[in-house]
Amino acid sequence: MSDAYPMPKNWRCPLDPPAEYKRLRKEAPVTRVRVWDGSTPWLITRYDDASQALGDPRLSLDFRLPGFPHTSPTSAARLDRVLPFAFRADSEHRAQRAMLMQEFSPRRMELLRPRIQRIVDEALDTMLGGPRPVDLLAAFALPVAIRVICDLLGVSHDDCEHLHRLSCAIGSRDTPKEEAGRALEEMDGYFERLVAENVRNPSDTLIGRVVAEYVRKGALSEQDAAAMFQMLFHAGHGPSAYMLIMGTLALLLDPDQRGELHAVAEDPQQLSAAIQELLRYVTVSHSGRQRVATEDIIIGGQLIRAGEGVLVQTDSANRDETVFPNPDQLDLHRPPHRNLALGHGLHLCTGRALALIELEVVFPTLLRRVPTLRLAVPVEDIPFKQNDNLLAAYEMPVTW
């Protein structure tokens, strides 16, 4: 009998993946699991196997292929909509991703650092001027993450709260398929209208530039563009906001490492390494990366046949003791080694450069400006999202 997926975890230790992953890494690193619809994809838990799987073009993220492992009703609901490029065949994915790479280049993202710093400082000014305790997610993490991606895309701040609620519905495994479909339809409609506005009058925003360069010239349909921007909004604010609060939680629970981050904040190289370690340790994308085999392939000594689904468990891979000594310990001075928190291979996070800069700004600024920051409730009283695609909390009360 295959294990039920997702596997249960101890929410009293919210930053640790399910304990079962440790056993699987040792005894059954490529094994069958049973998901919500009764199908039994392969689960990959070791780092080397996960890196191979994410980098192998024979494992596809094309949602439309038979055998693709939909891990929740919300995942299956996407099949009824125009799929964003990340969920299509590799040729379509490469073509549309190329349209964005200049927009998300490290050089271009670096130019945004001063603006991100202003956004972070303004959010902290507002938070520090208000009552205590305060929900760090609502008062700081979400406003920062949403404003950064909305300013880049060209989405009105007035619409962000509603779009975020729709994203939450899409990101929850508990959302019924019909409700997820309605949320996707509403988000698609919003971005279709935004694309149409930019077709008529392109703005000096990411959406405006892509529309002018590709949609108006017939290289990208308006529906494909809307799906692209919907995905960028969805992936560009939720993971960032939750990484901000869960990364902060990790630092609040480990005062020594909090002090180490403060100590390296002025050294770009050491700060970059510290942020990578936080990403490894937290890995907010804790739902298995979905793939389906297009050819027979051997991973970890296991034959995976064409048409079989695969889930690549990156939070487990990032705790692989054969790659990261003492993996369950946050160590901001850990020697650099590529973690899988932001993906790997063809589907490496499109906004990786932006995400890293955002984190490099947020954590040092938060620790510097609120040196006495602490949890306002015991960690076991924080209401975590226990059935979400991201490691997250509904709220995180803090004080200072």
C-alpha positions as CSV (number, residue, x, y, z in Angstrom):
1,M,0.0,0.0,0.0
2,S,1.4,3.4,-1.0
3,D,1.8,6.1,1.7
4,A,-0.9,8.9,1.5
5,Y,0.5,12.2,0.2
6,P,1.0,14.8,1.5
7,M,2.6,13.2,4.5
8,P,1.7,14.4,8.1
9,K,4.1,16.7,9.8
10,N,4.6,17.9,13.4
11,W,3.3,21.5,13.4
12,R,4.9,22.1,16.8
13,C,8.1,22.1,14.7
14,P,6.7,23.9,11.7
15,L,10.1,24.5,9.9
16,D,10.9,20.8,9.8
17,P,9.6,18.7,6.9
18,P,7.6,15.5,7.8
19,A,9.8,13.1,9.7
20,E,8.9,10.3,7.2
21,Y,11.1,11.9,4.6
22,K,14.2,11.1,6.6
23,R,13.3,7.4,6.6
24,L,12.5,7.5,2.9
25,R,15.8,9.1,2.0
26,K,17.6,6.1,3.7
27,E,15.3,3.2,2.8
28,A,13.1,4.1,-0.2
29,P,14.3,7.4,-1.9
30,V,12.1,6.8,-4.9
31,T,8.8,5.3,-3.8
32,R,5.1,5.3,-4.7
33,V,2.7,7.6,-2.8
34,R,-1.1,7.9,-3.1
35,V,-2.6,11.4,-3.8
36,W,-6.1,12.7,-3.4
37,D,-7.5,11.2,-6.6
38,G,-6.2,7.7,-5.9
39,S,-3.3,7.9,-8.4
40,T,0.2,6.8,-7.3
41,P,3.0,8.9,-8.6
42,W,6.6,8.4,-7.6
43,L,8.0,10.5,-4.7
44,I,11.7,11.5,-4.8
45,T,13.3,12.6,-1.5
46,R,17.1,12.6,-2.0
47,Y,19.0,15.6,-3.1
48,D,21.0,14.0,-6.0
49,D,17.9,12.3,-7.3
50,A,15.9,15.5,-7.1
51,S,18.5,17.5,-8.9
52,Q,18.6,14.8,-11.7
53,A,14.8,14.8,-11.9
54,L,14.4,18.6,-12.1
55,G,17.2,18.8,-14.7
56,D,16.0,16.0,-17.0
57,P,13.9,17.1,-20.0
58,R,12.3,13.6,-20.0
59,L,10.3,14.6,-16.9
60,S,7.8,17.2,-18.1
61,L,5.7,19.8,-16.3
62,D,3.1,19.7,-19.1
63,F,-0.2,19.6,-17.2
64,R,-2.0,18.2,-20.2
65,L,0.0,14.9,-20.5
66,P,-1.7,11.7,-19.4
67,G,-0.3,10.6,-16.0
68,F,0.5,14.1,-14.8
69,P,0.3,14.0,-11.0
70,H,-2.3,16.5,-9.9
71,T,-1.8,16.7,-6.1
72,S,-5.0,18.5,-5.3
73,P,-8.3,19.6,-6.9
74,T,-6.9,23.1,-7.4
75,S,-4.1,21.6,-9.6
76,A,-6.6,19.7,-11.7
77,A,-8.8,22.8,-12.1
78,R,-6.1,24.5,-14.2
79,L,-6.8,22.0,-17.0
80,D,-10.0,23.9,-17.7
81,R,-8.2,27.2,-18.2
82,V,-5.5,28.6,-20.5
83,L,-2.4,27.2,-18.9
84,P,0.5,29.6,-18.0
85,F,3.7,28.8,-19.9
86,A,5.3,26.9,-17.0
87,F,2.7,24.2,-17.3
88,R,3.1,23.5,-21.0
89,A,5.3,21.5,-23.2
90,D,9.0,22.4,-23.1
91,S,9.0,24.1,-26.5
92,E,6.1,26.4,-25.5
93,H,7.7,27.0,-22.1
94,R,11.1,28.0,-23.5
95,A,9.5,30.4,-26.0
96,Q,7.4,32.3,-23.5
97,R,10.0,32.2,-20.8
98,A,12.5,33.8,-23.2
99,M,10.1,36.7,-23.5
100,L,10.6,37.5,-19.8
101,M,14.3,36.8,-19.2
102,Q,15.4,40.4,-20.1
103,E,12.8,41.7,-17.7
104,F,14.1,39.5,-14.9
105,S,17.8,39.7,-15.6
106,P,20.0,40.1,-12.5
107,R,21.2,43.5,-13.8
108,R,17.7,44.8,-14.3
109,M,16.6,43.5,-10.9
110,E,19.6,45.1,-9.2
111,L,18.3,48.4,-10.3
112,L,15.2,47.8,-8.3
113,R,17.1,47.4,-5.0
114,P,16.8,51.1,-3.9
115,R,13.0,51.0,-4.6
116,I,12.6,47.7,-2.7
117,Q,14.5,49.3,0.2
118,R,12.0,52.2,0.2
119,I,9.1,49.8,0.1
120,V,10.5,47.9,3.0
121,D,11.2,51.0,5.1
122,E,7.8,52.5,4.4
123,A,6.1,49.3,5.5
124,L,8.1,49.3,8.7
125,D,7.4,52.9,9.3
126,T,3.7,52.1,9.2
127,M,4.1,49.0,11.3
128,L,6.2,50.6,14.0
129,G,3.8,53.5,14.2
130,G,0.8,51.3,14.9
131,P,-0.4,49.2,17.9
132,R,1.3,46.1,19.3
133,P,1.3,43.2,19.0
134,V,0.8,43.1,15.3
135,D,0.5,40.4,12.6
136,L,3.8,40.4,10.8
137,L,2.2,38.9,7.7
138,A,-0.6,41.4,7.3
139,A,1.4,44.4,8.5
140,F,4.7,43.8,6.8
141,A,5.4,40.7,4.7
142,L,2.3,40.8,2.4
143,P,2.4,44.6,1.8
144,V,6.1,44.4,0.9
145,A,5.8,41.3,-1.4
146,I,2.6,42.5,-3.1
147,R,3.9,46.1,-3.7
148,V,7.2,44.9,-5.2
149,I,5.5,42.6,-7.7
150,C,2.6,44.9,-8.4
151,D,4.8,47.9,-9.1
152,L,6.9,45.7,-11.4
153,L,4.0,44.3,-13.3
154,G,1.9,47.4,-13.4
155,V,-1.0,46.1,-11.3
156,S,-3.1,48.7,-9.3
157,H,-2.5,48.6,-5.6
158,D,-6.3,48.9,-5.1
159,D,-6.8,45.5,-6.7
160,C,-4.0,43.6,-4.9
161,E,-6.0,42.5,-1.8
162,H,-8.7,40.9,-3.9
163,L,-6.1,39.2,-6.2
164,H,-4.3,37.9,-3.1
165,R,-7.5,36.3,-1.8
166,L,-8.0,34.6,-5.2
167,S,-4.4,33.4,-5.0
168,C,-5.0,31.9,-1.6
169,A,-7.9,29.9,-2.9
170,I,-5.8,28.6,-5.8
171,G,-2.9,27.7,-3.5
172,S,-4.9,25.7,-1.0
173,R,-5.4,21.9,-1.3
174,D,-8.7,22.3,0.5
175,T,-10.3,24.4,-2.2
176,P,-12.9,22.4,-4.1
177,K,-12.2,22.1,-7.8
178,E,-15.2,24.2,-8.8
179,E,-14.2,27.1,-6.4
180,A,-10.6,26.9,-7.6
181,G,-11.9,27.1,-11.2
182,R,-13.9,30.2,-10.4
183,A,-10.9,31.8,-8.7
184,L,-8.7,31.0,-11.8
185,E,-11.4,32.4,-14.1
186,E,-11.6,35.6,-12.1
187,M,-7.9,36.1,-12.1
188,D,-7.6,35.3,-15.8
189,G,-10.4,37.8,-16.5
190,Y,-8.6,40.5,-14.5
191,F,-5.3,40.1,-16.4
192,E,-7.1,39.7,-19.7
193,R,-8.6,43.2,-19.1
194,L,-5.2,44.5,-18.1
195,V,-3.6,43.1,-21.3
196,A,-6.3,44.6,-23.4
197,E,-5.7,48.0,-21.8
198,N,-2.0,47.7,-22.6
199,V,-2.7,46.6,-26.2
200,R,-4.6,49.9,-26.6
201,N,-2.1,52.0,-24.7
202,P,1.1,50.2,-23.5
203,S,2.4,51.3,-20.1
204,D,6.0,51.5,-19.0
205,T,5.7,48.4,-16.9
206,L,6.6,44.8,-17.4
207,I,3.2,44.0,-18.7
208,G,3.2,47.0,-21.0
209,R,6.6,46.2,-22.4
210,V,5.8,42.5,-23.0
211,V,2.5,43.4,-24.6
212,A,4.2,46.0,-26.9
213,E,7.0,43.7,-27.9
214,Y,5.1,40.4,-28.3
215,V,1.3,40.7,-28.1
216,R,0.9,43.7,-30.4
217,K,3.3,42.0,-32.9
218,G,1.4,38.8,-32.9
219,A,4.0,36.6,-31.2
220,L,1.9,36.0,-28.1
221,S,-1.9,35.9,-27.8
222,E,-3.7,38.0,-25.3
223,Q,-5.0,34.9,-23.5
224,D,-1.5,33.5,-23.2
225,A,-0.2,36.9,-22.0
226,A,-2.9,37.1,-19.3
227,A,-2.1,33.5,-18.1
228,M,1.6,34.5,-18.0
229,F,1.0,37.6,-15.9
230,Q,-1.5,35.8,-13.6
231,M,1.2,33.3,-12.8
232,L,3.8,36.0,-12.2
233,F,1.5,37.7,-9.7
234,H,0.6,34.4,-8.0
235,A,4.2,33.2,-7.8
236,G,5.7,36.6,-7.2
237,H,4.0,37.6,-4.0
238,G,2.8,34.5,-2.0
239,P,6.1,32.6,-1.8
240,S,8.0,35.9,-1.0
241,A,5.6,36.9,1.7
242,Y,5.6,33.5,3.3
243,M,9.4,33.2,3.1
244,L,9.6,36.6,4.9
245,I,7.5,35.4,7.8
246,M,8.8,31.8,8.0
247,G,12.4,33.0,7.6
248,T,11.8,35.5,10.4
249,L,10.3,32.7,12.5
250,A,13.5,30.7,12.0
251,L,15.6,33.6,13.1
252,L,13.4,34.4,16.1
253,L,13.6,30.8,17.3
254,D,17.4,30.8,16.9
255,P,18.9,34.0,18.5
256,D,22.4,33.0,17.7
257,Q,21.7,32.7,14.0
258,R,19.8,36.0,14.2
259,G,22.9,37.6,15.5
260,E,25.0,36.1,12.8
261,L,22.7,37.5,10.1
262,H,22.9,40.9,11.7
263,A,26.7,40.5,11.7
264,V,27.1,39.7,8.0
265,A,24.5,42.2,6.8
266,E,27.1,44.6,5.4
267,D,29.0,42.0,3.5
268,P,27.2,41.2,0.2
269,Q,28.9,37.9,-0.3
270,Q,28.3,36.6,3.3
271,L,24.8,38.0,3.2
272,S,24.0,36.2,0.0
273,A,25.3,32.9,1.5
274,A,23.2,33.5,4.6
275,I,20.0,34.1,2.5
276,Q,20.7,30.9,0.6
277,E,20.9,29.0,3.8
278,L,17.6,30.5,5.0
279,L,16.0,29.4,1.7
280,R,17.4,25.9,2.2
281,Y,16.3,25.6,5.8
282,V,12.8,26.9,5.3
283,T,11.9,25.8,1.7
284,V,8.4,27.4,1.6
285,S,7.5,25.5,-1.5
286,H,6.9,22.2,0.3
287,S,4.5,20.6,-2.1
288,G,6.3,18.2,-4.4
289,R,7.3,19.6,-7.8
290,Q,5.0,17.8,-10.3
291,R,6.4,16.0,-13.3
292,V,5.4,13.2,-15.7
293,A,7.8,11.0,-17.5
294,T,7.7,11.3,-21.3
295,E,10.2,8.4,-21.7
296,D,11.4,5.5,-19.5
297,I,14.0,6.9,-17.1
298,I,16.0,5.5,-14.2
299,I,16.3,7.7,-11.1
300,G,17.9,6.5,-7.9
301,G,18.1,3.0,-9.4
302,Q,14.3,2.9,-9.9
303,L,12.8,2.5,-13.4
304,I,10.1,5.2,-14.0
305,R,8.1,4.4,-17.1
306,A,6.7,6.8,-19.6
307,G,3.4,8.2,-18.5
308,E,4.1,7.8,-14.8
309,G,3.8,10.8,-12.5
310,V,6.7,12.1,-10.3
311,L,6.8,14.4,-7.3
312,V,10.1,15.9,-6.5
313,Q,10.2,16.8,-2.8
314,T,12.6,19.7,-2.5
315,D,12.2,20.4,1.2
316,S,13.3,16.8,1.8
317,A,16.2,17.2,-0.7
318,N,17.3,20.3,1.1
319,R,17.6,18.4,4.3
320,D,19.5,15.5,2.8
321,E,22.2,14.6,5.4
322,T,24.5,13.2,2.7
323,V,24.8,16.7,1.1
324,F,24.2,19.1,4.0
325,P,25.9,18.1,7.3
326,N,23.5,18.6,10.3
327,P,20.8,19.5,7.8
328,D,18.2,20.2,10.5
329,Q,20.4,23.0,11.9
330,L,20.2,26.5,10.5
331,D,23.8,27.5,9.9
332,L,24.2,30.9,8.2
333,H,27.9,30.2,7.8
334,R,27.3,26.9,6.0
335,P,29.7,26.6,3.0
336,P,27.7,27.4,-0.2
337,H,26.0,24.5,-1.9
338,R,23.2,24.9,-4.4
339,N,19.8,24.3,-2.7
340,L,16.6,23.5,-4.5
341,A,14.3,26.0,-2.8
342,L,13.9,28.1,-6.0
343,G,13.9,25.1,-8.3
344,H,16.5,23.8,-10.7
345,G,17.0,23.2,-14.4
346,L,14.6,24.4,-17.0
347,H,12.1,25.5,-14.4
348,L,14.4,27.4,-12.2
349,C,12.3,30.3,-10.7
350,T,11.9,33.0,-13.4
351,G,12.0,35.7,-10.7
352,R,15.0,34.2,-8.8
353,A,17.1,37.4,-9.0
354,L,14.2,39.6,-7.8
355,A,13.4,37.1,-4.9
356,L,17.0,37.1,-3.7
357,I,17.3,40.9,-3.7
358,E,14.0,41.2,-1.9
359,L,15.2,38.8,0.9
360,E,18.6,40.5,1.1
361,V,16.9,43.8,1.7
362,V,14.1,42.6,4.1
363,F,15.9,40.5,6.7
364,P,18.8,42.9,7.5
365,T,16.4,45.9,7.5
366,L,13.9,44.2,9.8
367,L,16.6,43.1,12.3
368,R,18.3,46.5,12.3
369,R,15.1,48.6,12.7
370,V,13.3,46.2,15.1
371,P,16.2,44.7,17.2
372,T,13.8,43.6,20.0
373,L,11.4,41.8,17.6
374,R,9.9,38.7,19.2
375,L,6.9,36.4,18.9
376,A,3.8,37.6,20.8
377,V,2.5,34.1,21.2
378,P,4.1,30.7,21.7
379,V,5.0,29.1,18.4
380,E,2.5,26.3,18.9
381,D,-0.3,29.0,19.0
382,I,0.6,30.3,15.5
383,P,-2.2,29.2,13.1
384,F,-0.2,27.6,10.3
385,K,-1.8,26.7,6.9
386,Q,-1.6,23.0,7.3
387,N,-3.0,22.1,3.8
388,D,-1.4,24.6,1.5
389,N,1.0,24.3,-1.3
390,L,3.3,26.7,0.6
391,L,4.7,26.5,4.1
392,A,2.8,29.4,5.6
393,A,0.8,30.8,8.5
394,Y,-2.5,32.6,8.5
395,E,-0.9,35.2,10.8
396,M,2.2,35.6,12.9
397,P,1.7,37.9,15.9
398,V,4.9,39.7,16.9
399,T,5.8,42.5,19.3
400,W,9.0,44.4,20.3
